[in-house]
Amino acid sequence: MAQISLRIDDNVKKEAEQACADIGLSMSTAINIYLKKLGREKRIPFEVSVDPFYSDENMAHLRKVIADVESGKAKLTEHELIED
């Protein structure tokens, strides 16, 4: 049996451990499932994409809106929910 050593962010590890615990798996089992599927299918077994919400441009916009609200330059207002 092989051993893999890797570095990940502490928060990523904690969140992944909690998700595995919630599912009833160990982190090792979850990673083994991923690697087996990767090897069998020769592809990453889920969609990999960039969430535009977290783009630098959008995050800068959100920081500006928050600063405007906090400084009183902008005001949050309620609106009606629009249903499709």
N, CA, C and O atoms as CSV, one atom per row, in Angstrom:
chain,resi,resn,atom,element,x,y,z
A,1,MET,N,N,0.843,-1.173,0.000
A,1,MET,CA,C,0.000,0.000,0.000
A,1,MET,C,C,0.889,1.238,0.000
A,1,MET,O,O,1.886,1.283,0.721
A,2,ALA,N,N,0.535,2.249,-0.808
A,2,ALA,CA,C,1.328,3.474,-0.935
A,2,ALA,C,C,0.825,4.531,0.041
A,2,ALA,O,O,-0.326,4.501,0.476
A,3,GLN,N,N,1.705,5.456,0.371
A,3,GLN,CA,C,1.334,6.567,1.234
A,3,GLN,C,C,1.564,7.860,0.469
A,3,GLN,O,O,2.586,8.013,-0.200
A,4,ILE,N,N,0.616,8.797,0.564
A,4,ILE,CA,C,0.716,10.094,-0.102
A,4,ILE,C,C,0.809,11.164,0.969
A,4,ILE,O,O,0.075,11.127,1.957
A,5,SER,N,N,1.707,12.117,0.777
A,5,SER,CA,C,1.833,13.246,1.684
A,5,SER,C,C,1.569,14.512,0.882
A,5,SER,O,O,2.140,14.704,-0.191
A,6,LEU,N,N,0.701,15.378,1.406
A,6,LEU,CA,C,0.403,16.619,0.699
A,6,LEU,C,C,0.113,17.724,1.686
A,6,LEU,O,O,-0.207,17.472,2.847
A,7,ARG,N,N,0.228,18.959,1.211
A,7,ARG,CA,C,-0.037,20.126,2.048
A,7,ARG,C,C,-1.332,20.769,1.580
A,7,ARG,O,O,-1.545,20.978,0.386
A,8,ILE,N,N,-2.197,21.080,2.548
A,8,ILE,CA,C,-3.435,21.798,2.251
A,8,ILE,C,C,-3.681,22.824,3.345
A,8,ILE,O,O,-3.145,22.709,4.447
A,9,ASP,N,N,-4.476,23.804,3.043
A,9,ASP,CA,C,-4.837,24.835,4.001
A,9,ASP,C,C,-5.543,24.192,5.203
A,9,ASP,O,O,-6.323,23.255,5.035
A,10,ASP,N,N,-5.272,24.689,6.398
A,10,ASP,CA,C,-5.876,24.136,7.614
A,10,ASP,C,C,-7.401,24.147,7.559
A,10,ASP,O,O,-8.044,23.176,7.956
A,11,ASN,N,N,-7.983,25.245,7.067
A,11,ASN,CA,C,-9.449,25.336,7.013
A,11,ASN,C,C,-10.033,24.351,6.012
A,11,ASN,O,O,-11.093,23.774,6.255
A,12,VAL,N,N,-9.348,24.153,4.887
A,12,VAL,CA,C,-9.813,23.180,3.896
A,12,VAL,C,C,-9.842,21.797,4.528
A,12,VAL,O,O,-10.796,21.042,4.345
A,13,LYS,N,N,-8.790,21.470,5.272
A,13,LYS,CA,C,-8.712,20.158,5.928
A,13,LYS,C,C,-9.828,19.990,6.952
A,13,LYS,O,O,-10.491,18.953,6.991
A,14,LYS,N,N,-10.034,21.006,7.776
A,14,LYS,CA,C,-11.076,20.920,8.809
A,14,LYS,C,C,-12.458,20.743,8.181
A,14,LYS,O,O,-13.248,19.912,8.630
A,15,GLU,N,N,-12.747,21.530,7.136
A,15,GLU,CA,C,-14.057,21.428,6.481
A,15,GLU,C,C,-14.238,20.065,5.817
A,15,GLU,O,O,-15.319,19.480,5.878
A,16,ALA,N,N,-13.182,19.563,5.187
A,16,ALA,CA,C,-13.253,18.256,4.534
A,16,ALA,C,C,-13.434,17.149,5.576
A,16,ALA,O,O,-14.225,16.228,5.371
A,17,GLU,N,N,-12.708,17.236,6.687
A,17,GLU,CA,C,-12.862,16.237,7.752
A,17,GLU,C,C,-14.290,16.235,8.289
A,17,GLU,O,O,-14.863,15.172,8.532
A,18,GLN,N,N,-14.865,17.424,8.475
A,18,GLN,CA,C,-16.230,17.509,8.986
A,18,GLN,C,C,-17.214,16.928,7.974
A,18,GLN,O,O,-18.135,16.203,8.351
A,19,ALA,N,N,-17.027,17.241,6.698
A,19,ALA,CA,C,-17.905,16.704,5.651
A,19,ALA,C,C,-17.811,15.181,5.624
A,19,ALA,O,O,-18.831,14.499,5.525
A,20,CYS,N,N,-16.609,14.652,5.711
A,20,CYS,CA,C,-16.429,13.196,5.726
A,20,CYS,C,C,-17.106,12.584,6.949
A,20,CYS,O,O,-17.777,11.557,6.844
A,21,ALA,N,N,-16.930,13.215,8.108
A,21,ALA,CA,C,-17.557,12.705,9.333
A,21,ALA,C,C,-19.075,12.714,9.203
A,21,ALA,O,O,-19.744,11.773,9.630
A,22,ASP,N,N,-19.618,13.775,8.613
A,22,ASP,CA,C,-21.067,13.875,8.431
A,22,ASP,C,C,-21.594,12.764,7.523
A,22,ASP,O,O,-22.703,12.265,7.711
A,23,ILE,N,N,-20.781,12.387,6.538
A,23,ILE,CA,C,-21.168,11.325,5.605
A,23,ILE,C,C,-20.925,9.948,6.213
A,23,ILE,O,O,-21.545,8.963,5.813
A,24,GLY,N,N,-20.014,9.892,7.182
A,24,GLY,CA,C,-19.679,8.607,7.808
A,24,GLY,C,C,-18.464,7.962,7.188
A,24,GLY,O,O,-18.312,6.741,7.243
A,25,LEU,N,N,-17.589,8.770,6.595
A,25,LEU,CA,C,-16.360,8.268,5.971
A,25,LEU,C,C,-15.145,8.870,6.648
A,25,LEU,O,O,-15.214,9.950,7.235
A,26,SER,N,N,-14.040,8.162,6.560
A,26,SER,CA,C,-12.773,8.765,6.968
A,26,SER,C,C,-12.248,9.571,5.784
A,26,SER,O,O,-12.654,9.355,4.642
A,27,MET,N,N,-11.352,10.490,6.067
A,27,MET,CA,C,-10.735,11.279,4.997
A,27,MET,C,C,-9.994,10.347,4.039
A,27,MET,O,O,-10.042,10.539,2.824
A,28,SER,N,N,-9.317,9.350,4.577
A,28,SER,CA,C,-8.579,8.394,3.749
A,28,SER,C,C,-9.513,7.656,2.791
A,28,SER,O,O,-9.182,7.489,1.618
A,29,THR,N,N,-10.664,7.219,3.270
A,29,THR,CA,C,-11.633,6.519,2.417
A,29,THR,C,C,-12.154,7.438,1.325
A,29,THR,O,O,-12.267,7.029,0.170
A,30,ALA,N,N,-12.475,8.693,1.687
A,30,ALA,CA,C,-12.981,9.647,0.698
A,30,ALA,C,C,-11.948,9.902,-0.394
A,30,ALA,O,O,-12.293,9.948,-1.574
A,31,ILE,N,N,-10.690,10.067,-0.011
A,31,ILE,CA,C,-9.634,10.308,-0.998
A,31,ILE,C,C,-9.433,9.066,-1.859
A,31,ILE,O,O,-9.214,9.190,-3.064
A,32,ASN,N,N,-9.501,7.873,-1.274
A,32,ASN,CA,C,-9.389,6.642,-2.053
A,32,ASN,C,C,-10.514,6.518,-3.075
A,32,ASN,O,O,-10.278,6.103,-4.210
A,33,ILE,N,N,-11.739,6.877,-2.680
A,33,ILE,CA,C,-12.866,6.848,-3.618
A,33,ILE,C,C,-12.575,7.781,-4.790
A,33,ILE,O,O,-12.755,7.407,-5.949
A,34,TYR,N,N,-12.126,8.996,-4.482
A,34,TYR,CA,C,-11.797,9.973,-5.524
A,34,TYR,C,C,-10.716,9.433,-6.463
A,34,TYR,O,O,-10.880,9.481,-7.682
A,35,LEU,N,N,-9.624,8.925,-5.915
A,35,LEU,CA,C,-8.511,8.455,-6.733
A,35,LEU,C,C,-8.892,7.243,-7.584
A,35,LEU,O,O,-8.462,7.141,-8.733
A,36,LYS,N,N,-9.690,6.327,-7.037
A,36,LYS,CA,C,-10.147,5.173,-7.825
A,36,LYS,C,C,-10.996,5.618,-9.000
A,36,LYS,O,O,-10.836,5.111,-10.110
A,37,LYS,N,N,-11.896,6.560,-8.766
A,37,LYS,CA,C,-12.757,7.066,-9.831
A,37,LYS,C,C,-11.921,7.821,-10.872
A,37,LYS,O,O,-12.150,7.668,-12.072
A,38,LEU,N,N,-10.972,8.619,-10.432
A,38,LEU,CA,C,-10.074,9.337,-11.334
A,38,LEU,C,C,-9.309,8.358,-12.216
A,38,LEU,O,O,-9.229,8.550,-13.429
A,39,GLY,N,N,-8.752,7.323,-11.625
A,39,GLY,CA,C,-8.005,6.325,-12.389
A,39,GLY,C,C,-8.878,5.541,-13.353
A,39,GLY,O,O,-8.464,5.267,-14.479
A,40,ARG,N,N,-10.071,5.181,-12.927
A,40,ARG,CA,C,-10.982,4.392,-13.757
A,40,ARG,C,C,-11.537,5.203,-14.927
A,40,ARG,O,O,-11.615,4.701,-16.048
A,41,GLU,N,N,-11.922,6.458,-14.670
A,41,GLU,CA,C,-12.574,7.276,-15.695
A,41,GLU,C,C,-11.615,8.172,-16.476
A,41,GLU,O,O,-11.986,8.729,-17.509
A,42,LYS,N,N,-10.375,8.311,-15.983
A,42,LYS,CA,C,-9.368,9.164,-16.620
A,42,LYS,C,C,-9.843,10.607,-16.748
A,42,LYS,O,O,-9.578,11.278,-17.745
A,43,ARG,N,N,-10.547,11.068,-15.723
A,43,ARG,CA,C,-11.023,12.450,-15.676
A,43,ARG,C,C,-11.316,12.806,-14.224
A,43,ARG,O,O,-11.511,11.922,-13.389
A,44,ILE,N,N,-11.347,14.087,-13.929
A,44,ILE,CA,C,-11.769,14.531,-12.605
A,44,ILE,C,C,-13.261,14.259,-12.518
A,44,ILE,O,O,-14.012,14.715,-13.380
A,45,PRO,N,N,-13.713,13.533,-11.507
A,45,PRO,CA,C,-15.101,13.063,-11.479
A,45,PRO,C,C,-16.142,14.097,-11.022
A,45,PRO,O,O,-17.173,13.738,-10.453
A,46,PHE,N,N,-15.868,15.348,-11.271
A,46,PHE,CA,C,-16.831,16.412,-11.002
A,46,PHE,C,C,-16.423,17.611,-11.841
A,46,PHE,O,O,-15.294,17.693,-12.323
A,47,GLU,N,N,-17.358,18.539,-12.007
A,47,GLU,CA,C,-17.069,19.721,-12.811
A,47,GLU,C,C,-16.119,20.638,-12.060
A,47,GLU,O,O,-16.304,20.905,-10.873
A,48,VAL,N,N,-15.104,21.117,-12.760
A,48,VAL,CA,C,-14.168,22.067,-12.183
A,48,VAL,C,C,-14.350,23.379,-12.939
A,48,VAL,O,O,-14.143,23.447,-14.151
A,49,SER,N,N,-14.734,24.401,-12.216
A,49,SER,CA,C,-14.925,25.697,-12.845
A,49,SER,C,C,-14.668,26.795,-11.825
A,49,SER,O,O,-14.611,26.548,-10.620
A,50,VAL,N,N,-14.518,27.985,-12.323
A,50,VAL,CA,C,-14.302,29.135,-11.463
A,50,VAL,C,C,-15.657,29.762,-11.173
A,50,VAL,O,O,-16.422,30.047,-12.094
A,51,ASP,N,N,-15.953,29.975,-9.907
A,51,ASP,CA,C,-17.196,30.633,-9.520
A,51,ASP,C,C,-16.984,32.131,-9.687
A,51,ASP,O,O,-16.169,32.718,-8.976
A,52,PRO,N,N,-17.709,32.764,-10.620
A,52,PRO,CA,C,-17.502,34.194,-10.872
A,52,PRO,C,C,-17.798,35.068,-9.660
A,52,PRO,O,O,-17.336,36.207,-9.592
A,53,PHE,N,N,-18.557,34.553,-8.709
A,53,PHE,CA,C,-18.838,35.325,-7.500
A,53,PHE,C,C,-17.538,35.711,-6.799
A,53,PHE,O,O,-17.442,36.802,-6.236
A,54,TYR,N,N,-16.537,34.828,-6.825
A,54,TYR,CA,C,-15.296,35.060,-6.104
A,54,TYR,C,C,-14.210,35.726,-6.952
A,54,TYR,O,O,-13.055,35.782,-6.529
A,55,SER,N,N,-14.556,36.229,-8.133
A,55,SER,CA,C,-13.564,36.905,-8.971
A,55,SER,C,C,-13.063,38.157,-8.252
A,55,SER,O,O,-13.769,38.734,-7.424
A,56,ASP,N,N,-11.841,38.568,-8.578
A,56,ASP,CA,C,-11.271,39.767,-7.964
A,56,ASP,C,C,-12.171,40.982,-8.201
A,56,ASP,O,O,-12.372,41.802,-7.305
A,57,GLU,N,N,-12.704,41.085,-9.408
A,57,GLU,CA,C,-13.558,42.224,-9.762
A,57,GLU,C,C,-14.824,42.254,-8.897
A,57,GLU,O,O,-15.191,43.307,-8.377
A,58,ASN,N,N,-15.486,41.117,-8.743
A,58,ASN,CA,C,-16.713,41.083,-7.946
A,58,ASN,C,C,-16.419,41.304,-6.474
A,58,ASN,O,O,-17.178,41.993,-5.792
A,59,MET,N,N,-15.333,40.734,-5.970
A,59,MET,CA,C,-15.001,40.921,-4.557
A,59,MET,C,C,-14.701,42.395,-4.273
A,59,MET,O,O,-15.088,42.908,-3.224
A,60,ALA,N,N,-14.013,43.086,-5.198
A,60,ALA,CA,C,-13.742,44.516,-5.031
A,60,ALA,C,C,-15.055,45.298,-5.019
A,60,ALA,O,O,-15.227,46.216,-4.217
A,61,HIS,N,N,-15.980,44.935,-5.908
A,61,HIS,CA,C,-17.295,45.592,-5.953
A,61,HIS,C,C,-18.033,45.390,-4.633
A,61,HIS,O,O,-18.589,46.342,-4.085
A,62,LEU,N,N,-18.044,44.171,-4.122
A,62,LEU,CA,C,-18.731,43.891,-2.864
A,62,LEU,C,C,-18.107,44.652,-1.697
A,62,LEU,O,O,-18.825,45.156,-0.833
A,63,ARG,N,N,-16.780,44.739,-1.663
A,63,ARG,CA,C,-16.113,45.504,-0.598
A,63,ARG,C,C,-16.520,46.975,-0.654
A,63,ARG,O,O,-16.735,47.605,0.381
A,64,LYS,N,N,-16.624,47.525,-1.882
A,64,LYS,CA,C,-17.030,48.921,-2.043
A,64,LYS,C,C,-18.470,49.125,-1.573
A,64,LYS,O,O,-18.759,50.097,-0.875
A,65,VAL,N,N,-19.369,48.225,-1.944
A,65,VAL,CA,C,-20.765,48.335,-1.521
A,65,VAL,C,C,-20.859,48.266,0.004
A,65,VAL,O,O,-21.586,49.051,0.614
A,66,ILE,N,N,-20.143,47.349,0.614
A,66,ILE,CA,C,-20.153,47.226,2.078
A,66,ILE,C,C,-19.631,48.504,2.722
A,66,ILE,O,O,-20.211,48.995,3.690
A,67,ALA,N,N,-18.530,49.046,2.186
A,67,ALA,CA,C,-17.964,50.289,2.726
A,67,ALA,C,C,-18.967,51.433,2.582
A,67,ALA,O,O,-19.115,52.242,3.498
A,68,ASP,N,N,-19.657,51.509,1.443
A,68,ASP,CA,C,-20.663,52.561,1.232
A,68,ASP,C,C,-21.807,52.435,2.225
A,68,ASP,O,O,-22.282,53.440,2.752
A,69,VAL,N,N,-22.254,51.210,2.487
A,69,VAL,CA,C,-23.339,50.997,3.446
A,69,VAL,C,C,-22.863,51.374,4.851
A,69,VAL,O,O,-23.574,52.051,5.595
A,70,GLU,N,N,-21.666,50.934,5.202
A,70,GLU,CA,C,-21.138,51.211,6.541
A,70,GLU,C,C,-20.892,52.698,6.771
A,70,GLU,O,O,-21.042,53.182,7.893
A,71,SER,N,N,-20.514,53.432,5.716
A,71,SER,CA,C,-20.241,54.866,5.862
A,71,SER,C,C,-21.504,55.715,5.724
A,71,SER,O,O,-21.460,56.922,5.962
A,72,GLY,N,N,-22.618,55.110,5.346
A,72,GLY,CA,C,-23.862,55.848,5.184
A,72,GLY,C,C,-24.075,56.388,3.781
A,72,GLY,O,O,-25.101,57.017,3.518
A,73,LYS,N,N,-23.119,56.158,2.857
A,73,LYS,CA,C,-23.270,56.629,1.474
A,73,LYS,C,C,-24.363,55.869,0.728
A,73,LYS,O,O,-24.961,56.393,-0.212
A,74,ALA,N,N,-24.615,54.657,1.143
A,74,ALA,CA,C,-25.649,53.832,0.499
A,74,ALA,C,C,-26.537,53.253,1.592
A,74,ALA,O,O,-26.125,53.134,2.746
A,75,LYS,N,N,-27.756,52.897,1.214
A,75,LYS,CA,C,-28.710,52.361,2.180
A,75,LYS,C,C,-29.325,51.090,1.597
A,75,LYS,O,O,-29.680,51.040,0.419
A,76,LEU,N,N,-29.445,50.074,2.436
A,76,LEU,CA,C,-30.099,48.853,2.015
A,76,LEU,C,C,-31.602,49.025,2.161
A,76,LEU,O,O,-32.079,49.552,3.166
A,77,THR,N,N,-32.345,48.581,1.158
A,77,THR,CA,C,-33.798,48.681,1.219
A,77,THR,C,C,-34.415,47.334,0.902
A,77,THR,O,O,-33.833,46.528,0.176
A,78,GLU,N,N,-35.596,47.092,1.449
A,78,GLU,CA,C,-36.323,45.866,1.153
A,78,GLU,C,C,-36.957,45.981,-0.220
A,78,GLU,O,O,-37.249,47.079,-0.693
A,79,HIS,N,N,-37.165,44.853,-0.848
A,79,HIS,CA,C,-37.866,44.835,-2.130
A,79,HIS,C,C,-38.742,43.592,-2.184
A,79,HIS,O,O,-38.563,42.648,-1.414
A,80,GLU,N,N,-39.671,43.616,-3.090
A,80,GLU,CA,C,-40.576,42.486,-3.247
A,80,GLU,C,C,-39.847,41.333,-3.922
A,80,GLU,O,O,-39.018,41.549,-4.805
A,81,LEU,N,N,-40.152,40.126,-3.512
A,81,LEU,CA,C,-39.605,38.936,-4.136
A,81,LEU,C,C,-40.292,38.717,-5.474
A,81,LEU,O,O,-41.521,38.713,-5.547
A,82,ILE,N,N,-39.525,38.538,-6.512
A,82,ILE,CA,C,-40.080,38.320,-7.840
A,82,ILE,C,C,-40.055,36.821,-8.128
A,82,ILE,O,O,-38.994,36.200,-8.066
A,83,GLU,N,N,-41.178,36.249,-8.433
A,83,GLU,CA,C,-41.265,34.829,-8.724
A,83,GLU,C,C,-41.322,34.610,-10.223
A,83,GLU,O,O,-41.955,35.380,-10.945
A,84,ASP,N,N,-40.671,33.576,-10.687
A,84,ASP,CA,C,-40.746,33.209,-12.112
A,84,ASP,C,C,-42.003,32.446,-12.383
A,84,ASP,O,O,-42.251,32.049,-13.521
